[in-house]
Amino acid sequence: MIRTLLITVFFISIFFAPWWFAVLLGVLLLAYTKDYVVVLCGGLLLDMVFGSPIISFFAFSYVYTLLFSVCALSAFLLRTRLVE
């Protein structure tokens, strides 16, 4: 129940909340659940709707996808090394 609510609030926050709130919810999703794909889809959605090429990153426009990918990989490695 809480997982479904957190995922719903995460996708709603992509459209109606500041970017930092969506990132915070994405990190919380990675910390409390194993929903790596949901967070990566949220990063893609953030980049598709609000992303723009950043000149200092060589016109790379998938910043949130990269951020959530690094966070998901870190959460996966920490979970497998420390918890299991």
N, C-alpha and C positions, 0 to 999 in steps of 0.2 A: 504494500500500500504506500509506504513512504517512498520507495524507489520510483513508483509510477508518478507520484506527486512531484518528486524532485526532478524527474525527466521533463514533465509537463512545464514546470516553472522555469526550467533551463531553456526550453525552446521558446516560451513566451518572453523570457527576458532578452533573448536575442533581438527581438523586434521592439520591445517597449522599455527596456532598461539601459543604463549606460554600459559601455563595453566591459568595464571592470567588474560589474555585477555578473555578467554572463561568464566571464573568465573564472570568477570565484565559484560560481555554481558548477562549472566544468571541473574544477579542481576538487570540489566536494564530491561530485559524482565519481570521480576516479578514486578518491580516498575511501568512500563508503561502499561502493559497488564495483563490480567488474565489467561495467558497461563502457568498454573502450570504443566500440564502434559508434555508440550514441554520441560520445564526446567528439569524435572525429567528424561525424556528420554535422554536428553543431558548428565546428570550426569551419567546415566547408560552406555551410550556410551563411555564417558571419562574413566570410570572404566574398562569397558570391553577391550578397546584398550590399555590404558596406565597404568592401575592400577596394583599395586603389593602389596602383603601383607606387612603390616608394623608391625614389631615385637613389638614396644612399644604400639601398639593398639591391642595386642593379636592376631596378624595375620589377622586383619580385612582389607579387600581389597576394600571395597566400600566407600572410603572416600568422593569422589565427590558426590556420590548419597546421602550420609548422609548430606553433606554440603548443597546441593540444597534442600533436604527435609526440613531441618531446616529453610532455607531461605524462601521456599514456605509456610511453616506453619506460619512463622512470618509475611510474607506479607499478607496472608489470614486473620490472626487475626487482624493485624493493619488496614487492609482495612475494615473489618466488624465492628470493634470497633470505629474507628475514622471517616471514610468517610461516611459510610451508616447509 
